[in-house]
């Protein structure tokens, strides 16, 4: 990029390139330096510089070979790579292509680090999960948070059907900087937690439930209609989105 920019400026100086054309050439050079072309994918290699976290691979719908190729390319420009929604058979191919990859089976996620990830922030994020069936979504949030450098306290199987289980872990939940609440069925857990804490809550409805759950729609509507303040809601089964949002909040709290 520096050599190309110098060449453009020299051409402007000697009169062989008009300033307007130079402006276009510089913009094109900057764009070219920020992406990597794989034919089937155009990777944003500068995302970490803009947002604080590199581009994340969504594995669902991609072949094992595509996931492996994308992860290898991202590893050239970043110290950490995260891929979500990766089936076990696809994970095996990616792990073989890029040494050091770890597969988190429950979370259905792949992670790679150039060096061991450090918990770089004070405090922790609590990931609170209603039932064992919600664990894949909760773990997706937890693994995302850990990739972002946050310590995670997991508070699992504390749904409202046995609410005494929640009260037994309340000190841990209240001690968190941010709270992620994952629940299916009717999704009431987010409202209950919201009425007991003074921390921001990211609620995640899951598709777990019987027919009238409508694939998570009932939990989504319950969380959106929560009467408890301080509850924000992400899409159905979007553990990654919740973990990412909580990680951003935690990072800014830690900076202060």
C-alpha positions in Angstrom: 0.0 0.0 0.0 2.8 2.5 0.9 4.7 1.8 -2.4 1.5 2.2 -4.4 0.6 5.4 -2.6 4.1 6.8 -3.2 3.9 5.9 -6.9 0.5 7.7 -7.2 1.9 10.9 -5.5 5.0 10.8 -7.8 2.8 10.7 -10.9 0.8 13.7 -9.6 4.0 15.5 -9.0 5.4 14.9 -12.5 2.1 15.8 -14.1 1.3 12.3 -15.5 -1.8 11.8 -13.2 -4.5 14.4 -12.6 -5.4 15.0 -8.9 -9.0 13.8 -9.4 -7.7 10.5 -10.9 -5.2 10.3 -8.0 -8.0 10.6 -5.5 -9.8 7.6 -7.2 -6.6 5.6 -7.3 -5.9 6.2 -3.6 -9.5 5.2 -2.6 -9.1 2.0 -4.7 -5.8 1.2 -3.1 -7.2 1.6 0.4 -10.1 -0.7 -0.5 -7.8 -3.3 -2.0 -5.7 -3.3 1.2 -8.7 -3.9 3.4 -10.2 -7.0 1.7 -9.0 -10.5 0.7 -10.5 -12.2 -2.3 -11.1 -16.0 -2.2 -13.3 -16.2 -5.2 -16.3 -17.4 -3.2 -15.8 -14.9 -0.4 -14.5 -11.3 0.0 -13.0 -11.0 3.5 -12.9 -7.8 5.6 -9.3 -8.0 6.9 -9.4 -4.6 8.5 -12.6 -5.0 10.6 -10.7 -5.5 13.9 -9.0 -2.1 13.4 -12.4 -0.4 12.9 -14.5 -2.3 15.4 -12.1 -4.0 17.9 -12.9 -7.6 16.7 -12.1 -9.4 13.5 -14.7 -10.7 11.0 -16.5 -13.8 12.3 -17.3 -16.8 10.1 -20.9 -17.9 10.0 -20.5 -21.6 9.2 -24.0 -22.5 8.4 -24.5 -22.9 4.7 -20.8 -23.0 3.9 -18.9 -26.1 3.0 -16.1 -27.5 5.2 -13.6 -26.4 2.6 -14.9 -22.9 2.5 -14.8 -22.6 6.3 -11.3 -23.9 6.4 -10.1 -21.5 3.6 -11.7 -18.5 5.2 -10.3 -19.2 8.7 -6.8 -19.7 7.2 -6.9 -16.4 5.4 -8.2 -14.5 8.4 -5.5 -16.0 10.5 -2.9 -14.3 8.3 -4.1 -10.8 9.5 -5.5 -11.5 13.0 -4.4 -13.2 16.2 -7.8 -14.8 16.7 -10.5 -16.3 14.5 -14.0 -17.4 15.5 -16.5 -19.4 13.4 -20.0 -20.1 14.6 -22.7 -22.6 13.6 -20.2 -25.3 12.5 -21.4 -28.9 12.4 -19.0 -31.5 13.8 -18.1 -33.0 10.4 -17.2 -29.6 9.0 -15.2 -28.8 12.1 -12.9 -31.8 11.5 -11.9 -30.5 8.1 -11.3 -27.0 9.3 -9.2 -28.3 12.2 -7.1 -30.3 9.9 -6.4 -27.3 7.6 -5.4 -24.9 10.4 -3.3 -26.2 13.3 -4.4 -25.0 16.7 -8.1 -24.8 16.0 -10.4 -25.8 18.9 -13.9 -27.1 18.4 -16.5 -26.2 21.1 -19.0 -28.9 20.4 -21.9 -27.6 22.5 -21.5 -24.1 21.2 -20.9 -25.5 17.6 -18.0 -23.0 17.3 -14.4 -23.1 16.1 -11.8 -20.9 17.7 -8.1 -20.2 16.8 -5.6 -18.1 18.6 -2.1 -17.2 17.6 -1.3 -17.2 21.4 -3.4 -18.1 24.4 -6.3 -15.7 24.9 -6.0 -13.6 28.0 -8.9 -12.3 30.1 -8.0 -8.7 29.5 -10.9 -7.0 31.4 -11.7 -6.6 35.1 -15.0 -8.2 36.2 -17.1 -10.7 34.3 -20.1 -11.4 32.2 -22.8 -13.8 33.5 -24.4 -16.0 31.0 -27.7 -17.2 32.6 -29.5 -20.1 30.9 -33.0 -21.3 31.6 -32.7 -25.0 30.7 -30.2 -27.6 29.5 -31.9 -27.6 26.1 -30.9 -23.9 25.7 -27.2 -24.7 26.3 -26.0 -24.6 22.6 -27.2 -20.9 22.4 -25.8 -20.0 25.8 -22.5 -21.6 25.0 -22.3 -19.7 21.7 -22.6 -16.5 23.7 -20.1 -17.7 26.3 -17.4 -18.7 23.7 -17.9 -15.4 21.8 -17.3 -13.5 25.1 -14.2 -15.5 25.9 -12.8 -14.8 22.4 -13.3 -11.1 23.1 -11.3 -11.3 26.3 -14.1 -11.4 28.9 -14.3 -13.8 31.8 -17.6 -15.6 31.8 -19.5 -17.0 34.8 -22.0 -19.6 33.6 -25.2 -19.9 35.5 -27.1 -22.7 33.9 -30.5 -24.5 34.4 -32.1 -21.8 36.5 -35.4 -21.4 34.7 -38.6 -20.1 36.3 -40.1 -23.5 36.7 -37.8 -24.0 39.7 -37.1 -20.4 40.5 -35.4 -21.2 43.8 -32.4 -22.4 41.7 -32.1 -18.8 40.3 -32.2 -17.3 43.8 -29.4 -19.6 44.9 -27.1 -18.1 42.2 -28.2 -14.5 42.6 -25.0 -13.2 44.1 -23.0 -14.4 41.1 -25.5 -12.8 38.7 -25.6 -9.5 40.5 -21.8 -9.3 40.6 -21.6 -9.3 36.8 -20.8 -6.2 34.7 -23.3 -7.4 32.0 -25.8 -10.3 32.0 -26.8 -12.5 29.0 -30.1 -14.3 29.7 -31.0 -17.3 27.4 -34.4 -18.9 27.5 -36.9 -20.8 25.4 -40.5 -21.9 26.1 -42.3 -18.7 27.2 -39.0 -16.8 27.8 -40.0 -15.4 31.2 -36.5 -15.7 32.7 -35.3 -12.4 31.2 -38.1 -10.4 32.9 -37.5 -12.1 36.3 -33.7 -11.4 36.2 -34.4 -7.8 35.0 -36.4 -7.2 38.1 -33.6 -8.3 40.4 -30.5 -6.7 39.1 -29.1 -3.2 38.3 -27.0 -4.3 35.3 -27.7 -4.3 31.5 -29.3 -7.5 30.3 -29.0 -8.9 26.8 -31.9 -11.4 26.4 -31.8 -14.3 23.9 -35.0 -16.2 23.0 -34.4 -19.7 21.8 -36.4 -22.0 19.5 -36.7 -24.6 22.3 -40.4 -25.4 23.1 -43.5 -27.1 22.1 -45.7 -26.2 19.1 -47.2 -22.9 20.4 -43.6 -21.7 21.0 -43.6 -21.2 17.2 -39.9 -21.8 16.9 -39.0 -19.2 19.5 -41.5 -16.5 18.6 -43.4 -16.8 21.9 -40.1 -16.3 23.8 -39.1 -13.4 21.6 -42.4 -11.6 22.1 -42.3 -12.2 25.9 -38.8 -10.7 26.0 -39.7 -7.7 23.8 -42.7 -7.0 25.9 -40.8 -7.3 29.2 -42.0 -4.9 31.9 -38.6 -5.1 33.5 -36.4 -2.1 32.5 -32.9 -2.7 31.2 -33.6 -5.7 29.0 -32.5 -5.6 25.3 -33.3 -8.5 23.0 -31.5 -10.1 20.1 -32.9 -12.5 17.5 -34.0 -16.0 18.1 -31.1 -18.4 18.9 -28.6 -15.6 18.3 -26.1 -16.4 21.1 -23.3 -14.9 19.1 -25.1 -11.5 18.8 -25.8 -11.4 22.5 -22.3 -12.4 23.4 -20.8 -9.8 21.1 -23.0 -7.0 22.4 -22.2 -8.0 26.0 -18.5 -8.0 25.2 -18.6 -4.5 23.7 -20.4 -3.2 26.8 -18.0 -5.0 29.1 -15.0 -3.6 27.3 -16.2 0.0 27.7 -17.0 -0.5 31.4 -13.5 -1.9 31.9 -12.0 1.1 30.1 -13.6 3.5 32.5 
